[in-house]
Amino acid sequence: MTISPIERAADTFAAELSRWRVDRGMTKKQLAARMGFDPSYVSHVEGRRHRPTEDFARRAEAVLGAGGAIWRCFQQYDELRHARAPGSAHRDPPVPEQWLPPGTGLIVEQEVAALSYQDGAYRCVIRRALYNAGTEPVTRYLVRVAVDRYPNDPELSNRYHRDRPLTFDELDLRAYCGDPPAREPMRWRKKHDRDAFKEVWLLFENDDGRFPLYPGERVAIEYGYTVGQEKWGQWFQRAVRVPTRKLTVRLDFPEKLDPHVWGVETSLSAEEAPLRTPLQRRAEDGRTHVEWTTDEPLLNARYRLEWRFRAQPTDAPAEPVPAPAPAEAAAPAGEPEPATTSAETPARASDRMSAAGIVQRGADLLHRATDPFDLPADAAAAEEVLTELRAALARVDQLHLFSKGVGLAAPQIGLPRSAAIVRPPDGAEPVVLLNPRVVDASAETDDQYEGCLSFFDVRGLVTRPLRIDVEHARADGSRIITSFEQGMARLVAHEIDHLEGRLYVDRMAADVPLVPVEEYRETGRPWHY
């Protein structure tokens, strides 16, 4: 049996991946979790059932630390793949010879996150030991402050914080770089200012000068802020957005409040579960100290400590009364109502989308350019795909309120064809896109957070043009050009990316992390223009 060069290159990649995985003492499931892929995906690649993608190769190289061996194998495969189809309209964007982790090559060698409660307020202090493993100086560092008074009731929490917005004045944010006696205050600049969500650039500069973190250098930064208990909520979460070697979380509460603390963790490939290691507790000088530490936390994992004070503080704020729920029809006679308990954990957003038939991130299909329709000869096939897309959108509509509009591309329902449907935020007739391509775009752009049904647990900040002109086909084979602006331009561009084998994360700046959906405070609101 003759093996083609491209098949031989794919086999070589799979063998190299397997060799490095075994050498690092990792199972396929462990490697998939560290890479942020579905547990079965590594098995499929090693078993030659899936071809490697650029995203997969970059992550495998970074997680396994293969010194470029895995990446070189992928490059050889990739060159052969594109040489076989020289007329292909899509090619993955170029990447540096050495893949750098998110955050411009930054690595957090150790993070210590401390939260203390005293006199009706929480004080949070984060200290990170940074190492610049990249090739460029680091001049800024993005930090995020998110509060959620009622994390189990998003609607109530949104209303609460809309009436009581978090302000920068009350935060009293202060940041420092280095250790005494060379400690320098850091200037900071607002990036996003929402009711319960703030993003800030910590700048490696102050009034006396600049102190960038150069490649190969290490430094510790520390920042702290204060939030009143009436806005904080009884939880403290750490999200791993850049490669981190060690993470420590500390809580410090008055012993007289008799705090009861527990913890949970989640990742892109695992449901919420209790922390894998126990919390350490000690009492000293009238304070209860709780500490939890983990080595090599998974990228994109989230670790959350929760608590309740069994002896409630006397200055605790009064609980707002939720708005009454609309009346519901009683269950039909003879049909018992489904039992629910407060201990039930709601399914992750990505799990709900997967159950609705949406292909999830990690699938090779989402990284391949789609096949165009030959219209009008393929008119019947195109209509079948559109029918499937409409049915999938109807299922998804039962799971989420899309105030910004919504789109769905054929690869997201397992069909490698160039078709998508985009529904405007005002509920107007959906736009049908067959064989679309962007032929012009405005120079003016804006940044907005986007979500994707194929990984709906997070949101990402993406720069896109405010206007695009799109040439697309009709079923009779004729082609038209339609101009889209603002929100519709963003939605349409997002779906065309899907048809070209791209995800919105491919367009995000390297130093801007993804935002867990529970920290995103613009759900239910349209984009701002």
C-alpha positions, -999 to +999 in steps of 0.1 A: +000+000+000+014+034-010+013+062+015+012+097+003+037+123+016+009+142+034-003+110+051+033+102+061+037+137+076+005+133+096+017+099+109+050+115+119+032+143+138+010+117+156+040+096+165+060+126+178+030+138+198+026+104+214+064+101+222+065+135+240+032+128+259+046+095+272+079+111+280+061+137+301+042+109+319+008+122+308-023+103+297-042+113+266-070+127+288-046+147+310-029+162+279-063+171+264-074+188+297-041+208+298-046+219+262-082+228+267-095+202+242-122+176+245-108+145+263-112+123+232-094+147+208-058+137+216-068+101+212-082+108+177-051+127+166-027+100+179-050+073+163-048+092+129-086+096+129-082+134+131-056+155+112-037+180+133-047+217+133-025+247+139-042+255+172-038+219+184-001+218+174+007+251+191-010+241+223+007+206+223+041+222+218+035+246+247+021+221+272+046+194+265+076+217+261+089+197+232+116+223+222+099+229+189+099+192+178+061+189+177+058+223+159+083+214+133+064+182+125+032+202+121+050+227+098+061+199+075+026+185+074+011+220+069+034+227+039+024+195+022-013+201+029-012+235+013+010+224-015-016+198-024-042+226-028-024+256-041-056+273-052-071+271-017-087+304-006-079+298+031-046+294+048-040+295+085-024+328+096+014+328+100+027+321+135+062+326+150+087+298+149+083+293+186+048+294+199+043+318+227+016+314+254-011+340+257+000+372+274+029+382+251+050+353+264+044+360+301+045+331+326+032+335+361+057+316+382+037+321+414+004+338+422-007+345+458-043+359+460-053+370+494-088+382+505-095+395+540-128+407+555-129+434+582-155+460+593-179+454+565-154+454+536-133+430+516-097+438+508-081+418+479-044+418+473-029+398+444+008+392+440+023+376+409+058+366+402+062+371+364+087+358+339+089+372+304+094+341+282+086+360+250+107+380+226+093+415+232+094+438+263+062+438+284+049+473+291+015+466+305-005+439+323-043+434+322-062+428+354-098+424+360-122+431+389-156+414+389-182+414+416-214+393+418-236+398+448-259+369+438-239+344+417-267+318+416-292+344+403-277+363+374-309+384+367-311+395+403-274+402+405-276+423+373-304+444+387-287+448+420-254+460+405-272+482+380-287+501+410-254+499+430-226+501+404-190+494+415-169+526+411-132+531+407-132+556+436-144+530+461-120+503+447-089+525+458-068+504+433-031+505+440-004+486+421+034+481+426+062+465+407+092+449+424+102+445+460+116+470+485+138+490+483+134+490+445+096+489+447+079+511+421+043+523+421+026+514+388+003+538+369-029+522+357-054+530+329-091+520+325-100+496+298-136+487+306-159+502+332-192+483+337-215+482+366-200+450+382-169+445+360-137+466+356-107+459+334-075+479+340-041+480+323-013+481+349+015+500+332+051+494+338+057+531+343+050+560+367+057+597+370+094+590+375+100+568+345+094+535+328+105+500+338+095+474+311+099+437+317+124+426+291+127+391+277+143+367+301+137+390+331+116+383+362+097+407+385+069+406+410+039+428+407+013+434+434-021+452+433-049+456+458-084+470+459-114+472+484-150+463+479-178+467+504-196+435+515-228+448+501-214+444+466-189+416+469-208+384+474-194+354+494-171+339+468-135+344+455-125+331+421-092+328+404-091+322+366-059+309+350-055+330+319-018+327+313+005+297+320+009+296+358+033+274+378+018+277+412-014+293+426-021+300+462-054+314+475-058+328+511-088+339+530-087+358+563-119+362+583-129+372+618-130+340+639-162+352+657-181+349+624-175+312+624-168+310+586-176+278+567-155+276+535-155+252+505-141+252+470-149+241+434-130+240+402-139+240+365-120+239+332-129+241+295-130+203+294-145+194+328-176+202+347-177+219+381-163+196+408-149+200+443-113+211+446-090+181+442-070+189+474-083+200+508-083+235+522-059+242+551-074+260+581-059+276+612-070+300+638-047+328+651-053+360+671-090+359+666-088+353+629-096+323+608-071+317+580-079+294+551-054+285+524-054+264+492-025+258+468-021+240+435+009+234+413+007+237+375-030+247+373-047+241+340-048+270+315-083+284+315-092+266+347-112+285+373-109+279+411-136+293+433-138+295+471-172+301+486-182+306+522-210+315+546-207+331+580-226+309+605-225+338+629-238+366+605-221+400+610-243+426+626-236+451+598-246+427+570-267+444+543-304+437+540-312+412+512-331+428+483-364+411+475-363+395+440-391+405+416-419+380+416-417+354+389-445+353+363-473+328+371-468+294+355-494+269+345-499+240+369-487+206+360-514+185+343-534+162+366-516+129+371-482+143+360-460+151+390-438+182+388-401+174+383-382+174+416-354+199+420-329+205+448-307+234+457-278+211+454-282+206+417-254+221+396-266+238+364-250+225+333-222+245+318-232+267+288-210+247+265-226+215+276-261+229+269-250+239+234-234+206+228-266+189+238-284+211+213-262+197+185-236+225+183-201+213+174-177+223+202-142+238+200-115+213+195-133+196+165-111+196+134-141+207+113-141+242+130-105+247+116-112+238+080-124+260+052-158+250+040-168+237+005-187+263-016-220+254-033-221+251-071-252+272-077-278+268-091-269+231-094-266+227-056-297+247-048-315+217-032-284+208-011-281+244+000-317+245+011-312+213+031-283+229+050-303+260+056-332+240+070-307+222+094-294+256+105-328+270+112-337+240+132-305+243+152-311+280+159-346+271+172-331+247+196-305+272+208-331+298+213-346+277+241-313+280+259-303+317+258-317+351+251-296+366+223-300+404+228-271+411+205-284+389+177-271+355+168-255+336+139-249+300+131-226+286+105-228+251+088-196+238+104-211+244+138-237+217+131-212+193+115-217+203+079-186+215+059-205+237+035-204+275+029-237+285+045-247+306+075-277+323+090-275+356+109-304+370+129-303+407+137-308+418+173-341+436+165-357+403+156-359+412+118-358+385+092-326+364+094-299+370+067-290+340+047-253+337+035-243+313+008-207+313-004-200+347+013-168+366+012-158+401+025-150+424-005-145+456+014-143+469+050-141+502+067-109+515+082-129+524+114-130+496+139-142+490+174-137+464+202-166+444+215-169+412+235-181+382+214-194+348+223-194+317+202-219+288+205-190+264+200-173+275+233-200+295+251-184+294+286-163+324+278-164+358+260-135+374+241-127+410+231-124+412+193-115+441+170-137+443+139-145+469+112-177+489+118-188+482+082-182+454+058-194+447+023-201+411+016-206+394-017-228+363-014-248+340-036-285+334-042-300+300-049-303+308-086-265+314-088-266+351-090-244+371-066-251+403-047-232+426-025-247+436+009-233+462+032-236+455+070-228+480+098-220+479+135-236+449+153-247+432+121-212+437+106-197+420+136-222+391+135-217+385+098-179+387+100-180+362+129-199+337+108-177+342+077-147+335+099-164+301+107-168+293+070-131+301+065-120+279+094-113+306+120-126+313+155-128+347+171-099+338+194-077+338+163-083+375+160-078+384+197-048+404+208-022+381+225-023+400+258-061+400+261-075+369+280-109+353+276-135+362+302-155+334+319-192+339+312-200+343+349-177+373+350-192+389+319-217+416+329-231+425+295-253+394+290-288+405+280-277+439+267-269+450+231-235+461+220-228+498+226-222+521+196 
